[in-house]
Amino acid sequence: MSMNEMKRKLRHVGYIVKDMDTSVNMFKKFFDLTDEDIRMMSADDTGGAGAFSFIKVGGTELELIQPLSDFFREMTGDPPAGINHIAFQVKDVEAEVNALEKKGIHLGYITRDGIFDTGKTKIAYLDPSDTDGILIELVEENS
């Protein structure tokens, strides 16, 4: 199976924001959305690490990320506001990672020690030094 066959589609784009409420309100106006159109995870939901909002845009999700804790800022490299990563949906994240490692593309700083299983998804971040500076996330939906 070729790498192109393994990657199903662009899943989401992660975007760092400085103020979640301001950014969410802008996208609500821009896309004529209501609160029901946006899935949110507050700082309470993440143990204070950060806040997230997920907005479906033409079949792809925009993931707004507001790092709140020092740990989360450090883990993400304390990035400025703007695009942080792109995520691709894959059928089998382990197979994808193994195939990419044979090509010299390795796991990155967020998941350098392996693939992270959230219960709903398995995720892996690739090392930006192997991907021309782009942080790429691979996501496998658990059945």
Backbone as numpy.savetxt, mean C-alpha at the origin, in Angstrom:
# Nx Ny Nz CAx CAy CAz Cx Cy Cz
4.70 -19.93 -15.97 3.85 -18.76 -15.97 4.74 -17.52 -15.97
4.46 -16.60 -16.87 5.28 -15.39 -16.95 4.91 -14.44 -15.81
5.82 -13.51 -15.54 5.57 -12.53 -14.49 4.33 -11.70 -14.83
4.13 -11.42 -16.10 2.98 -10.63 -16.50 1.68 -11.36 -16.19
1.67 -12.70 -16.31 0.47 -13.47 -15.99 0.22 -13.51 -14.49
1.27 -13.44 -13.68 1.11 -13.52 -12.22 0.53 -12.22 -11.66
0.92 -11.08 -12.19 0.40 -9.80 -11.72 -0.96 -9.59 -12.36
-1.98 -9.49 -11.54 -3.32 -9.37 -12.07 -3.66 -7.94 -12.49
-3.42 -7.01 -11.58 -3.82 -5.64 -11.88 -3.21 -4.69 -10.87
-3.27 -3.41 -11.21 -2.91 -2.38 -10.25 -3.99 -2.41 -9.17
-3.59 -2.59 -7.93 -4.56 -2.72 -6.83 -4.85 -1.37 -6.19
-3.78 -0.65 -5.82 -3.97 0.67 -5.23 -2.69 1.49 -5.32
-2.86 2.77 -5.07 -1.74 3.69 -4.97 -1.79 4.28 -3.57
-0.68 4.18 -2.84 -0.60 4.73 -1.49 -0.09 6.16 -1.55
-0.79 7.04 -0.86 -0.47 8.46 -0.89 -0.38 8.98 0.54
0.77 9.53 0.90 0.97 10.09 2.24 0.30 11.47 2.31
-0.48 11.67 3.37 -1.12 12.96 3.59 -0.67 13.51 4.94
-0.70 14.81 5.06 -0.34 15.46 6.33 -1.55 15.61 7.24
-2.75 15.77 6.65 -3.98 15.92 7.43 -5.08 15.13 6.75
-5.49 14.02 7.36 -6.45 13.11 6.74 -7.78 13.80 6.45
-8.31 14.57 7.40 -9.61 15.21 7.20 -9.59 16.15 6.00
-8.54 16.94 5.89 -8.42 17.88 4.76 -8.37 17.12 3.44
-7.57 16.06 3.39 -7.42 15.29 2.14 -8.71 14.56 1.78
-9.34 13.92 2.76 -10.59 13.21 2.50 -11.66 14.18 2.00
-11.76 15.34 2.62 -12.76 16.32 2.19 -12.50 16.80 0.77
-11.23 16.96 0.40 -10.91 17.36 -0.97 -11.36 16.29 -1.96
-11.05 15.01 -1.66 -11.43 13.93 -2.58 -12.95 13.74 -2.62
-13.63 14.00 -1.51 -15.10 13.94 -1.51 -15.66 14.97 -2.49
-15.11 16.17 -2.46 -15.55 17.22 -3.39 -15.18 16.85 -4.82
-13.94 16.42 -5.01 -13.42 16.13 -6.35 -14.23 15.04 -7.05
-14.56 13.97 -6.32 -15.27 12.82 -6.91 -16.76 12.78 -6.55
-17.28 13.81 -5.89 -18.68 13.82 -5.44 -19.00 12.59 -4.60
-18.21 12.37 -3.56 -18.36 11.20 -2.70 -19.05 11.57 -1.39
-19.59 10.54 -0.75 -20.15 10.69 0.60 -19.28 9.89 1.55
-19.53 10.03 2.84 -18.79 9.26 3.83 -18.89 7.76 3.58
-20.03 7.31 3.08 -20.25 5.88 2.82 -19.37 5.35 1.68
-18.87 6.24 0.84 -18.01 5.84 -0.28 -16.56 5.63 0.13
-16.22 6.01 1.36 -14.84 5.98 1.81 -14.72 5.05 3.01
-13.80 4.09 2.91 -13.52 3.19 4.04 -12.37 3.79 4.83
-12.60 3.97 6.12 -11.59 4.64 6.95 -11.13 3.75 8.10
-9.86 3.88 8.42 -9.28 3.26 9.62 -8.65 4.40 10.41
-9.20 4.64 11.59 -8.71 5.75 12.41 -7.47 5.34 13.19
-6.89 6.29 13.87 -5.75 6.01 14.74 -6.14 4.99 15.81
-7.39 5.04 16.26 -7.87 4.06 17.24 -7.83 2.65 16.66
-8.16 2.51 15.38 -8.16 1.21 14.71 -6.75 0.65 14.53
-5.75 1.52 14.48 -4.37 1.08 14.22 -3.48 1.17 15.45
-4.08 1.34 16.60 -3.28 1.46 17.82 -2.46 2.74 17.87
-2.92 3.76 17.16 -2.23 5.05 17.18 -1.13 5.19 16.15
-0.87 4.16 15.37 0.23 4.21 14.39 -0.05 5.19 13.27
-1.27 5.16 12.76 -1.60 6.02 11.64 -3.08 5.97 11.35
-3.49 6.75 10.38 -4.86 6.74 9.91 -4.82 6.44 8.41
-5.84 5.73 7.95 -5.92 5.33 6.55 -7.33 5.59 6.03
-7.42 5.96 4.78 -8.70 6.07 4.09 -8.52 5.44 2.72
-9.55 4.71 2.29 -9.50 3.99 1.02 -10.64 4.47 0.15
-10.28 4.95 -1.04 -11.24 5.53 -1.97 -11.13 4.79 -3.29
-12.23 4.17 -3.73 -12.25 3.49 -5.04 -12.35 4.53 -6.14
-11.44 4.42 -7.10 -11.41 5.33 -8.23 -11.26 4.49 -9.49
-12.34 4.34 -10.24 -12.27 3.61 -11.50 -11.72 2.20 -11.39
-12.09 1.47 -10.37 -11.64 0.09 -10.21 -10.32 -0.06 -9.47
-9.67 1.03 -9.15 -8.42 1.01 -8.38 -8.66 1.81 -7.12
-7.94 1.47 -6.07 -8.12 2.18 -4.82 -7.01 3.21 -4.61
-7.38 4.33 -4.05 -6.44 5.32 -3.59 -6.38 5.14 -2.08
-5.19 4.85 -1.55 -5.00 4.64 -0.12 -4.33 5.88 0.45
-5.07 6.64 1.22 -4.51 7.80 1.89 -3.92 7.34 3.22
-2.70 7.77 3.51 -1.97 7.31 4.70 -1.49 8.53 5.47
-1.85 8.59 6.75 -1.32 9.65 7.60 -0.55 9.00 8.74
0.79 8.96 8.65 1.58 8.40 9.74 1.43 9.29 10.98
1.17 8.66 12.14 0.98 9.42 13.37 2.03 9.12 14.43
2.47 7.88 14.49 3.46 7.52 15.52 4.87 7.66 14.97
5.81 7.86 15.87 7.22 7.92 15.46 7.64 6.61 14.82
7.17 5.48 15.36 7.52 4.16 14.81 7.04 4.04 13.36
5.79 4.43 13.10 5.24 4.31 11.75 5.95 5.26 10.79
6.27 6.47 11.26 7.02 7.40 10.41 8.39 6.81 10.06
9.05 6.24 11.06 10.37 5.65 10.84 10.27 4.45 9.89
9.25 3.60 10.09 9.08 2.40 9.27 8.86 2.77 7.80
8.14 3.87 7.56 7.87 4.27 6.18 8.92 5.22 5.62
9.97 5.48 6.40 11.03 6.35 5.92 10.71 7.82 6.05
9.70 8.15 6.89 9.26 9.52 7.14 9.12 10.29 5.82
8.29 9.77 4.92 8.19 10.39 3.60 7.40 11.70 3.65
7.67 12.58 2.71 6.86 13.80 2.59 5.50 13.43 2.01
4.58 14.37 2.01 3.28 14.14 1.39 3.50 13.82 -0.09
2.71 12.90 -0.59 2.79 12.53 -2.00 2.71 11.02 -2.16
2.88 10.58 -3.38 2.79 9.14 -3.66 3.87 8.41 -2.90
3.47 7.38 -2.17 4.38 6.59 -1.36 4.70 5.26 -2.02
3.67 4.57 -2.55 3.89 3.26 -3.16 2.77 2.94 -4.14
3.07 1.95 -4.99 2.03 1.38 -5.85 1.93 -0.09 -5.50
0.72 -0.61 -5.54 0.48 -2.00 -5.16 -0.14 -2.76 -6.32
0.36 -3.97 -6.52 -0.18 -4.85 -7.55 -0.82 -6.05 -6.90
-1.98 -6.43 -7.39 -2.67 -7.64 -6.96 -1.97 -8.82 -7.63
-1.62 -9.85 -6.86 -1.00 -11.05 -7.41 -1.77 -12.27 -6.96
-1.63 -13.36 -7.71 -2.31 -14.61 -7.36 -1.60 -15.32 -6.21
-0.27 -15.28 -6.20 0.53 -16.02 -5.23 1.75 -15.19 -4.87
1.70 -14.51 -3.73 2.76 -13.58 -3.37 4.10 -14.29 -3.15
4.08 -15.51 -2.58 5.34 -16.23 -2.38 6.01 -16.56 -3.71
5.23 -17.04 -4.66 5.78 -17.38 -5.98 6.32 -16.13 -6.68
5.59 -15.03 -6.53 6.02 -13.77 -7.14 7.34 -13.30 -6.54
7.44 -13.34 -5.21 8.67 -12.91 -4.53 9.84 -13.80 -4.95
9.63 -15.12 -4.99 10.69 -16.05 -5.40 11.16 -15.77 -6.83
10.22 -15.55 -7.74 10.58 -15.27 -9.13 11.33 -13.95 -9.25
10.90 -12.95 -8.51 11.57 -11.65 -8.56 12.96 -11.71 -7.95
13.13 -12.48 -6.86 14.45 -12.60 -6.24 15.46 -13.21 -7.22
15.01 -14.13 -8.07 15.89 -14.71 -9.08 16.33 -13.67 -10.10
15.56 -12.59 -10.19 15.89 -11.50 -11.12 16.63 -10.36 -10.41
16.95 -10.57 -9.12 17.69 -9.55 -8.38 16.82 -8.49 -7.72
15.53 -8.74 -7.62 14.62 -7.81 -6.96 14.18 -8.46 -5.66
14.54 -7.82 -4.53 14.37 -8.44 -3.22 13.32 -7.71 -2.38
12.95 -8.35 -1.28 12.04 -7.71 -0.34 12.68 -6.44 0.21
11.84 -5.47 0.57 12.34 -4.17 0.99 12.28 -3.93 2.47
12.46 -2.67 2.83 12.65 -2.31 4.23 11.43 -2.53 5.09
10.24 -2.50 4.55 9.04 -2.70 5.37 8.83 -4.19 5.66
9.02 -5.05 4.67 8.84 -6.50 4.85 10.12 -7.25 4.52
11.26 -6.69 4.85 12.54 -7.30 4.48 12.69 -8.70 5.08
12.02 -8.97 6.21 12.17 -10.26 6.88 11.14 -11.29 6.43
10.34 -10.98 5.43 9.38 -11.95 4.92 8.08 -11.30 4.51
7.15 -12.15 4.20 5.83 -11.73 3.74 4.94 -11.57 4.97
4.17 -10.50 5.00 3.31 -10.21 6.15 1.89 -10.66 5.84
1.31 -11.47 6.73 -0.06 -11.96 6.58 -0.95 -11.16 7.51
-1.86 -10.38 6.95 -2.76 -9.55 7.76 -4.01 -10.32 8.19
-4.16 -11.54 7.69 -5.39 -12.29 7.90 -6.29 -12.20 6.68
-6.40 -11.01 6.10 -7.20 -10.82 4.89 -6.33 -10.84 3.64
-5.08 -10.42 3.81 -4.16 -10.36 2.68 -2.77 -10.79 3.11
-1.97 -11.17 2.14 -0.54 -11.35 2.34 0.12 -10.24 1.54
1.06 -9.54 2.18 1.68 -8.41 1.51 3.20 -8.51 1.59
3.84 -7.98 0.57 5.29 -7.90 0.51 5.65 -6.59 -0.17
6.65 -5.91 0.39 7.16 -4.70 -0.22 8.53 -5.00 -0.81
8.76 -4.52 -2.02 10.04 -4.74 -2.69 11.00 -3.61 -2.35
12.27 -3.93 -2.36 13.31 -2.97 -2.00 13.40 -1.89 -3.08
13.14 -0.64 -2.74 13.21 0.42 -3.74 14.57 0.55 -4.43
15.64 0.10 -3.77 16.94 0.18 -4.44 17.03 -0.83 -5.59
16.13 -1.81 -5.62 16.07 -2.78 -6.72 15.02 -2.41 -7.76
14.17 -1.40 -7.45 13.05 -1.05 -8.33 13.11 0.42 -8.77
14.30 0.92 -8.99 14.51 2.28 -9.48 13.89 3.32 -8.56
13.92 3.05 -7.24 13.43 4.01 -6.26 11.94 3.96 -6.00
11.22 3.08 -6.68 9.78 2.99 -6.52 9.47 1.93 -5.46
8.67 2.29 -4.45 8.23 1.32 -3.46 7.04 0.58 -4.05
7.21 -0.74 -4.27 6.17 -1.57 -4.86 5.70 -2.57 -3.82
4.40 -2.64 -3.66 3.76 -3.60 -2.76 3.07 -4.67 -3.59
3.22 -5.91 -3.19 2.51 -7.04 -3.80 1.46 -7.50 -2.82
0.23 -7.71 -3.29 -0.87 -8.09 -2.41 -1.57 -9.33 -2.94
-1.70 -10.33 -2.08 -2.46 -11.54 -2.40 -3.65 -11.57 -1.45
-4.85 -11.67 -2.02 -6.06 -11.78 -1.20 -6.14 -13.21 -0.66
-6.34 -13.35 0.66 -6.53 -14.68 1.24 -7.93 -15.17 0.93
-8.04 -16.47 0.71 -9.36 -17.03 0.38 -10.19 -17.16 1.62
